[in-house]
Amino acid sequence: MKVLFTKKFFSQDVEYMKGRVSKEVSFINENNFDPEKLIDLVSEADVLFGGLISEELLKRGKQLKYIQIPWTGVDNLNWDLISSFDVPVCNSHSNSFVVAEHAVSLMMDAAKKVSFHDRNMRNGDWNRMFPGVKNEISPFSASIKNSKVGILGFGSIGKSIHKLLSGFECSFKVFNKSGNYTITNEHTEVFAIEALMNEISQLDYLFITLPLTDDTKGLIDKQVFDTLPNHSVIINVSRGVIINEKDLFEALRDQNIGWAAIDTWYNYPTVKNQKVPPSVVYDFHKLKNITLSPHRAGYVNSGFPHLDDAIENLNRASKGEALINVLSLNNRY
């Protein structure tokens, strides 16, 4: 079975895959990603590997079995194009626990204000309490134990967050599309996303782990921030634009919520080593009640977990077995 990379991957990624795919799997290209070269090669490919999918590739790929996206997010795919060719698309959830770890780390940082105190102490400011003086940011931390946690989006990442926090004796409200999910944890309630506004007024923490779709873009807005308690913390490891940019900034500026810990943003570097702020409109970097993370949740130095599901699918396809993580062309995730 022949695999065509549609973009350049790190050499470490390629070597990791080579050491774990079955002998029936081979890679057509590793170095040449010129669009015309890809079109020449696609006729012999069984799998397109990567998110850069053109109409010409699909037209010429007469023997394509499926498209493999080796990460979770698929919001940049041209779904109308792919749907017209009816080629199965799979993504990868094998790094979900790594992303969940980062999400919980962001939660802990927000609760304990670790990075905030670190920044202050580098300037000699211990942020101590004195009688009659109100600190701009309270030096006291929040507790995780027995807190009320919401998880918006209960896929692989959301379930992993739930598992990590269960030892803290939290109570959970989790939200998915259907509102249906059987869970044995007696301190967990499951709701449809439509019930969000009715269920968040007492939450201490709200995690966002939704896929980006037309329905979820801008879902978290002023109405949500007005309903959450003013001490609440929002943590986003999904896509930036699921949260309304203006409403998030104003909620933090006006202390309508307590804190935000954000890994996905509204503005990204476009060239190597470019230094850019996370927004070109609002000065999030000047706010004190926010933890900024540079879209780093999936990065670990102990392996390549984002590739494991993709490797599993390559091995399954080479044996004619059913694929995992097949996406819905109608739902677009």
C-alpha positions as CSV (number, residue, x, y, z in Angstrom):
1,M,0.0,0.0,0.0
2,K,1.5,3.3,-1.1
3,V,1.2,6.5,0.9
4,L,1.7,10.0,-0.6
5,F,2.6,12.9,1.8
6,T,0.8,16.1,0.8
7,K,3.1,18.3,2.9
8,K,6.6,18.1,4.4
9,F,6.8,16.4,7.7
10,F,9.7,16.5,10.2
11,S,12.3,13.8,9.4
12,Q,11.7,12.5,13.0
13,D,8.0,12.0,12.2
14,V,8.8,10.0,9.0
15,E,11.4,7.8,10.8
16,Y,8.9,7.2,13.6
17,M,6.3,6.0,11.1
18,K,8.8,3.9,9.1
19,G,9.7,2.0,12.3
20,R,6.0,1.2,13.1
21,V,4.1,0.6,9.8
22,S,3.8,-2.9,8.4
23,K,6.0,-4.1,5.6
24,E,3.0,-3.7,3.2
25,V,3.2,0.1,3.6
26,S,5.6,2.3,1.7
27,F,5.9,6.0,1.3
28,I,6.1,7.4,-2.3
29,N,7.7,10.7,-1.4
30,E,9.6,12.1,1.5
31,N,11.3,15.2,0.1
32,N,9.5,16.5,-3.0
33,F,6.3,18.4,-2.3
34,D,6.1,20.5,-5.5
35,P,2.4,20.5,-6.4
36,E,3.1,19.3,-10.0
37,K,5.2,16.5,-8.6
38,L,2.4,15.4,-6.2
39,I,0.0,15.3,-9.1
40,D,2.3,13.1,-11.1
41,L,2.7,10.7,-8.1
42,V,-0.9,10.6,-6.9
43,S,-2.1,8.1,-9.5
44,E,-0.2,5.3,-7.7
45,A,-1.2,6.4,-4.2
46,D,-3.6,4.5,-2.0
47,V,-3.6,7.1,0.8
48,L,-3.1,10.8,0.9
49,F,-1.4,11.7,4.2
50,G,-1.7,15.3,5.4
51,G,-4.2,18.2,5.3
52,L,-3.3,19.9,2.0
53,I,-5.7,18.3,-0.4
54,S,-6.3,19.8,-3.9
55,E,-9.0,19.1,-6.4
56,E,-6.4,17.9,-8.9
57,L,-5.0,15.4,-6.5
58,L,-8.5,13.9,-5.9
59,K,-9.2,13.8,-9.6
60,R,-6.0,12.0,-10.4
61,G,-6.1,9.8,-7.3
62,K,-8.1,7.0,-9.0
63,Q,-7.1,4.3,-6.5
64,L,-7.3,6.3,-3.2
65,K,-8.7,4.3,-0.3
66,Y,-8.8,7.2,2.2
67,I,-7.3,10.5,3.4
68,Q,-5.4,10.4,6.6
69,I,-5.1,13.6,8.7
70,P,-2.4,12.9,11.3
71,W,-3.8,15.3,13.9
72,T,-7.2,16.1,15.4
73,G,-8.2,19.5,14.0
74,V,-9.8,19.3,10.5
75,D,-11.5,22.7,10.2
76,N,-9.1,23.8,7.5
77,L,-10.2,21.0,5.1
78,N,-12.2,21.9,2.0
79,W,-15.2,19.7,3.0
80,D,-17.3,20.6,-0.1
81,L,-14.5,19.4,-2.3
82,I,-13.8,16.2,-0.4
83,S,-17.5,15.4,-0.1
84,S,-17.9,15.6,-3.9
85,F,-15.4,12.8,-4.3
86,D,-16.7,10.7,-1.5
87,V,-13.3,9.7,-0.2
88,P,-13.2,8.7,3.5
89,V,-11.3,11.0,5.8
90,C,-9.7,10.0,9.1
91,N,-8.0,12.0,11.8
92,S,-6.0,11.2,14.9
93,H,-6.9,11.3,18.5
94,S,-3.9,9.4,19.9
95,N,-2.4,12.6,21.5
96,S,-5.7,13.4,23.3
97,F,-4.3,12.6,26.7
98,V,-1.2,14.8,26.0
99,V,-3.6,17.7,25.1
100,A,-5.7,17.0,28.2
101,E,-2.6,17.1,30.4
102,H,-1.8,20.5,29.0
103,A,-5.4,21.7,29.5
104,V,-5.3,20.6,33.1
105,S,-1.9,22.3,33.5
106,L,-3.4,25.5,32.2
107,M,-6.2,25.1,34.7
108,M,-3.8,24.6,37.6
109,D,-1.8,27.7,36.5
110,A,-4.9,29.8,36.5
111,A,-6.1,28.4,39.9
112,K,-2.7,28.8,41.6
113,K,-1.5,31.9,39.5
114,V,1.9,30.3,39.1
115,S,3.0,32.1,36.0
116,F,1.5,35.4,37.3
117,H,3.5,35.2,40.5
118,D,6.6,34.1,38.5
119,R,6.4,37.3,36.4
120,N,6.0,39.5,39.5
121,M,8.8,37.9,41.4
122,R,11.2,38.5,38.5
123,N,10.6,42.2,39.2
124,G,10.9,41.7,43.0
125,D,7.1,42.0,43.6
126,W,5.9,39.3,46.1
127,N,2.2,40.4,45.7
128,R,1.7,40.2,49.5
129,M,-1.4,41.3,51.4
130,F,-1.3,44.4,53.6
131,P,-4.1,45.7,55.9
132,G,-6.3,48.2,54.1
133,V,-4.6,47.6,50.7
134,K,-6.5,45.8,47.9
135,N,-4.2,43.9,45.6
136,E,-5.0,44.2,41.9
137,I,-4.8,40.4,41.6
138,S,-5.5,38.5,44.8
139,P,-2.5,36.5,46.1
140,F,-4.8,33.7,47.2
141,S,-5.2,30.7,45.0
142,A,-8.3,28.7,44.2
143,S,-8.7,25.0,45.1
144,I,-9.2,22.3,42.5
145,K,-10.6,19.8,45.0
146,N,-14.4,19.7,45.2
147,S,-14.7,22.3,42.4
148,K,-17.5,22.4,39.8
149,V,-16.1,21.6,36.4
150,G,-17.7,22.0,33.0
151,I,-16.3,20.2,29.9
152,L,-17.8,21.5,26.6
153,G,-17.1,18.8,24.0
154,F,-16.8,15.3,25.4
155,G,-14.7,13.5,22.8
156,S,-11.3,12.0,23.4
157,I,-9.8,15.1,25.0
158,G,-12.8,15.9,27.1
159,K,-12.9,12.4,28.4
160,S,-9.2,12.5,29.3
161,I,-9.6,15.8,31.2
162,H,-12.5,14.2,33.1
163,K,-10.3,11.2,34.0
164,L,-7.4,13.4,35.1
165,L,-9.6,15.5,37.4
166,S,-11.7,12.7,38.9
167,G,-9.1,12.2,41.6
168,F,-9.7,15.7,42.8
169,E,-13.3,14.8,43.8
170,C,-14.7,17.4,41.4
171,S,-18.3,17.4,40.2
172,F,-18.7,17.6,36.4
173,K,-21.2,18.8,33.9
174,V,-20.2,17.6,30.5
175,F,-21.7,18.7,27.2
176,N,-21.9,16.9,23.9
177,K,-24.0,17.2,20.7
178,S,-26.6,14.6,21.7
179,G,-26.7,14.9,25.5
180,N,-26.4,11.1,25.6
181,Y,-23.5,9.3,27.1
182,T,-23.4,6.6,29.8
183,I,-20.9,7.4,32.5
184,T,-20.3,5.6,35.8
185,N,-19.0,8.6,37.7
186,E,-21.8,9.5,40.1
187,H,-20.6,13.1,40.2
188,T,-21.0,13.6,36.5
189,E,-24.0,14.9,34.6
190,V,-24.3,14.8,30.8
191,F,-26.1,17.5,28.8
192,A,-26.7,18.5,25.2
193,I,-24.8,21.6,24.1
194,E,-28.1,23.4,23.8
195,A,-28.5,23.2,27.6
196,L,-25.2,25.1,28.2
197,M,-26.8,28.4,29.3
198,N,-29.0,26.6,31.8
199,E,-26.1,24.7,33.5
200,I,-23.1,27.0,33.9
201,S,-24.1,29.5,36.5
202,Q,-22.3,27.7,39.3
203,L,-19.2,26.4,37.4
204,D,-15.7,27.2,38.7
205,Y,-14.0,26.0,35.6
206,L,-15.1,25.5,32.0
207,F,-13.0,23.6,29.5
208,I,-13.5,24.1,25.7
209,T,-12.6,21.0,23.7
210,L,-15.1,21.3,20.8
211,P,-14.3,20.9,17.1
212,L,-14.6,24.1,15.1
213,T,-17.7,24.0,12.9
214,D,-20.2,26.6,11.6
215,D,-22.3,25.7,14.8
216,T,-19.4,26.2,17.3
217,K,-17.8,29.3,15.9
218,G,-18.4,32.1,18.3
219,L,-20.4,29.8,20.6
220,I,-18.7,31.2,23.7
221,D,-19.8,34.8,23.9
222,K,-20.9,37.6,26.2
223,Q,-24.0,35.7,27.2
224,V,-21.9,32.9,28.4
225,F,-19.5,35.2,30.3
226,D,-22.4,37.0,31.9
227,T,-23.8,33.7,33.1
228,L,-20.6,32.2,34.5
229,P,-19.7,33.2,38.0
230,N,-17.2,36.1,38.1
231,H,-14.6,33.9,39.7
232,S,-14.8,31.3,37.0
233,V,-11.9,30.2,34.8
234,I,-12.3,29.3,31.1
235,I,-9.7,27.0,29.5
236,N,-9.5,26.6,25.7
237,V,-7.5,23.9,23.9
238,S,-9.7,23.6,20.8
239,R,-9.8,26.6,18.4
240,G,-9.6,30.2,19.2
241,V,-12.6,31.4,17.3
242,I,-15.0,29.2,19.2
243,I,-14.7,32.0,21.7
244,N,-15.8,35.4,20.6
245,E,-12.6,37.5,20.6
246,K,-14.1,40.8,21.6
247,D,-16.3,39.3,24.3
248,L,-13.4,37.3,25.8
249,F,-11.2,40.4,26.1
250,E,-14.0,42.5,27.6
251,A,-15.0,39.8,30.1
252,L,-11.4,39.6,31.3
253,R,-10.8,43.4,31.2
254,D,-14.0,44.0,33.2
255,Q,-13.3,41.0,35.5
256,N,-16.7,39.5,34.5
257,I,-14.9,36.2,34.8
258,G,-11.9,35.4,37.0
259,W,-9.3,34.1,34.6
260,A,-8.7,32.6,31.2
261,A,-6.1,30.1,30.1
262,I,-5.8,29.9,26.4
263,D,-3.8,27.7,24.0
264,T,-5.5,28.5,20.7
265,W,-5.6,32.0,19.3
266,Y,-6.8,34.6,16.8
267,N,-3.5,35.5,15.2
268,Y,-0.6,33.2,14.3
269,P,2.9,33.6,12.9
270,T,3.0,33.1,9.2
271,V,6.8,32.8,8.7
272,K,9.6,31.2,10.6
273,N,10.6,32.9,13.9
274,Q,8.1,35.7,13.4
275,K,7.0,37.4,16.6
276,V,3.4,38.3,16.7
277,P,0.8,39.0,19.4
278,P,-2.1,36.5,19.9
279,S,-4.5,39.1,18.6
280,V,-4.1,42.0,16.2
281,V,-7.2,43.7,17.6
282,Y,-7.1,43.3,21.4
283,D,-4.2,43.5,23.9
284,F,-4.6,40.1,25.6
285,H,-0.9,40.1,26.4
286,K,-1.4,43.2,28.6
287,L,-4.1,41.6,30.7
288,K,-3.0,40.2,34.1
289,N,-5.8,37.6,34.6
290,I,-4.9,35.4,31.6
291,T,-2.5,32.6,31.0
292,L,-1.2,32.6,27.4
293,S,0.1,29.4,25.8
294,P,1.4,29.3,22.2
295,H,-0.7,26.4,20.8
296,R,1.6,24.0,22.5
297,A,-0.8,21.3,23.9
298,G,0.2,18.6,21.5
299,Y,4.0,19.0,21.9
300,V,5.8,16.4,24.0
301,N,9.4,15.3,24.0
302,S,8.8,11.6,24.7
303,G,7.5,10.5,21.3
304,F,5.0,11.3,18.5
305,P,1.6,10.4,20.0
306,H,-0.2,12.4,17.3
307,L,1.0,9.9,14.7
308,D,-0.1,6.7,16.5
309,D,-3.7,6.6,15.3
310,A,-2.5,7.4,11.8
311,I,0.0,4.5,11.9
312,E,-2.8,2.3,13.2
313,N,-4.9,3.2,10.2
314,L,-2.1,2.6,7.7
315,N,-1.6,-0.9,9.1
316,R,-5.3,-1.6,9.2
317,A,-5.8,-0.4,5.6
318,S,-2.8,-2.5,4.4
319,K,-4.6,-5.6,5.8
320,G,-8.1,-4.6,4.6
321,E,-9.4,-4.0,8.1
322,A,-11.8,-1.3,9.2
323,L,-10.4,2.2,9.8
324,I,-10.6,4.1,13.0
325,N,-11.6,7.8,13.5
326,V,-13.5,8.0,10.2
327,L,-15.0,11.5,10.1
328,S,-18.6,12.4,9.2
329,L,-18.7,14.2,5.9
330,N,-22.0,15.7,6.9
331,N,-20.9,16.9,10.4
332,R,-17.5,17.8,9.1
333,Y,-15.7,16.4,12.2
